């Protein structure tokens, strides 16, 4: 090492928030209705590395509020699910949001993402004791994240594929 100090990683992360999980179930007509919900409201998400401070709360990886509600109705051998996910609006407060190195062409031109609702649906049918069928439709209304979210690398927080269908068959032996 020739008397030089190698890199030292000194950091701290301050994180706090509120989570709420709720569930409700009841008989409805000849079947059962199950509703589950979860809400996540971060209050602080700050990383400090030496003198550098990065506040992530309110940015795409840590929106101000995210929530998910699942509504499932089942009757005899079939069930249907409607799921909705809400992600509140976010701001890009990263260093590259400002003019980098004094050159305007390096600045970010999209400064945030509006609130997003994503809906998914699923259907299950148990043919008999051995065979089950499943159909899922993710991103039912084909909502795409904004180009700013994709360019910033946060598209994984949203649904970056668009609407897609899955069909499955389960066979028990």
C-alpha positions in Angstrom: 0.0 0.0 0.0 3.0 2.3 0.2 1.7 4.3 3.2 -1.6 5.2 1.4 -4.9 4.8 3.1 -7.2 2.5 1.2 -10.9 3.4 0.8 -12.9 3.3 3.9 -16.7 2.8 3.7 -18.4 4.9 6.4 -22.1 5.3 6.0 -25.4 5.5 7.8 -28.9 5.0 6.6 -31.9 6.6 8.4 -35.2 5.0 7.6 -38.6 5.3 9.0 -42.2 4.9 7.8 -45.6 3.5 8.5 -47.0 0.3 7.2 -50.6 -0.9 7.5 -51.9 -4.3 6.6 -55.7 -5.1 6.8 -57.8 -8.1 5.9 -61.6 -8.7 5.7 -63.5 -11.9 4.8 -67.2 -12.6 4.6 -69.6 -15.0 3.0 -71.2 -13.5 0.0 -74.0 -15.2 -2.0 -72.9 -18.8 -2.3 -69.2 -18.0 -2.0 -66.6 -16.1 0.0 -65.2 -12.6 -0.4 -61.7 -11.8 0.8 -60.3 -8.3 0.8 -56.7 -7.6 1.8 -54.9 -4.3 1.7 -51.5 -2.9 2.5 -50.3 0.7 2.6 -46.7 1.9 2.9 -46.0 5.5 3.8 -42.2 6.2 4.2 -41.3 9.2 6.4 -37.6 9.2 5.9 -35.0 7.4 3.8 -31.7 9.1 3.9 -28.2 7.7 3.3 -25.2 9.5 4.5 -21.7 8.5 3.2 -19.0 10.7 4.8 -20.2 14.2 3.8 -22.6 13.1 1.1 -26.3 13.0 1.9 -28.8 11.3 -0.4 -32.5 11.7 0.5 -34.5 9.0 -1.3 -37.9 9.7 0.2 -40.3 10.9 -2.6 -38.1 9.6 -5.4 -39.2 6.7 -7.6 -37.6 4.0 -5.6 -39.3 5.4 -2.5 -42.6 7.1 -3.4 -44.5 9.1 -0.8 -47.3 6.4 -0.7 -47.7 3.0 -2.2 -50.7 0.8 -1.6 -52.1 -2.5 -2.8 -55.7 -3.9 -2.5 -56.6 -7.5 -3.4 -60.3 -8.5 -3.8 -60.9 -12.2 -4.3 -64.2 -13.9 -4.7 -64.4 -17.7 -4.6 -67.2 -20.1 -5.0 -66.9 -23.9 -5.2 -64.2 -24.7 -7.7 -63.4 -21.3 -9.1 -62.1 -17.9 -7.9 -61.5 -14.5 -9.4 -59.1 -11.8 -8.2 -58.8 -8.1 -8.9 -55.7 -6.4 -7.6 -54.8 -2.8 -7.8 -51.6 -1.1 -6.9 -51.1 2.7 -6.4 -47.8 4.5 -6.5 -47.9 8.2 -5.6 -46.2 10.9 -7.7 -42.5 11.1 -7.3 -39.7 13.6 -8.0 -36.2 13.0 -9.4 -34.1 14.8 -6.8 -30.8 13.1 -7.8 -27.7 15.1 -8.5 -28.1 14.6 -12.3 -31.4 16.5 -12.1 -29.5 19.7 -12.1 -27.1 21.0 -14.8 -24.2 18.6 -14.6 -20.8 20.2 -15.0 -22.4 23.4 -16.0 -23.5 21.9 -19.4 -27.3 22.1 -20.0 -27.2 19.2 -22.4 -26.3 16.9 -19.4 -29.3 18.0 -17.3 -32.4 15.8 -16.8 -35.4 17.1 -18.7 -38.1 15.0 -16.9 -38.2 15.9 -13.3 -40.7 13.4 -11.9 -43.4 10.8 -12.4 -47.1 11.3 -11.9 -49.1 8.9 -9.7 -49.8 5.5 -11.2 -52.6 3.0 -10.8 -51.9 -0.6 -12.0 -54.6 -3.3 -12.1 -54.1 -7.0 -12.4 -56.7 -9.8 -12.6 -56.6 -13.5 -12.1 -59.0 -16.5 -12.5 -58.7 -20.0 -11.1 -60.7 -23.1 -11.8 -60.2 -26.4 -10.2 -61.3 -29.0 -12.8 -61.1 -31.9 -10.5 -58.9 -33.1 -7.6 -55.9 -33.4 -9.9 -56.2 -30.6 -12.5 -56.3 -26.8 -11.9 -56.4 -24.0 -14.5 -55.2 -20.4 -13.9 -55.3 -17.3 -16.1 -53.6 -14.1 -15.0 -53.6 -10.7 -16.7 -51.0 -8.3 -15.4 -51.3 -4.6 -16.1 -54.9 -5.0 -17.2 -55.1 -1.5 -18.7 -51.6 -1.5 -20.2 -50.2 1.4 -18.2 -46.6 2.1 -19.1 -44.1 4.1 -16.9 -43.0 7.4 -18.2 -39.8 7.6 -20.3 -38.2 9.5 -17.3 -38.7 6.5 -15.0 -37.3 4.1 -17.6 -34.3 6.4 -18.3 -33.5 6.8 -14.6 -33.5 3.0 -14.1 -36.6 3.0 -11.8 -38.9 1.1 -14.2 -38.7 -2.0 -12.1 -40.7 -0.2 -9.4 -43.5 0.2 -11.8 -44.7 -2.3 -14.4 -42.2 -2.1 -17.2 -43.5 -4.9 -19.4 -47.0 -3.7 -20.2 -50.0 -5.9 -20.3 -49.3 -9.6 -20.4 -51.3 -12.8 -20.0 -50.3 -16.0 -18.3 -52.1 -19.3 -18.5 -51.2 -22.2 -16.3 -52.2 -25.8 -15.7 -51.4 -27.6 -12.4 -51.5 -31.3 -12.3 -51.2 -33.1 -9.0 -49.8 -36.6 -9.0 
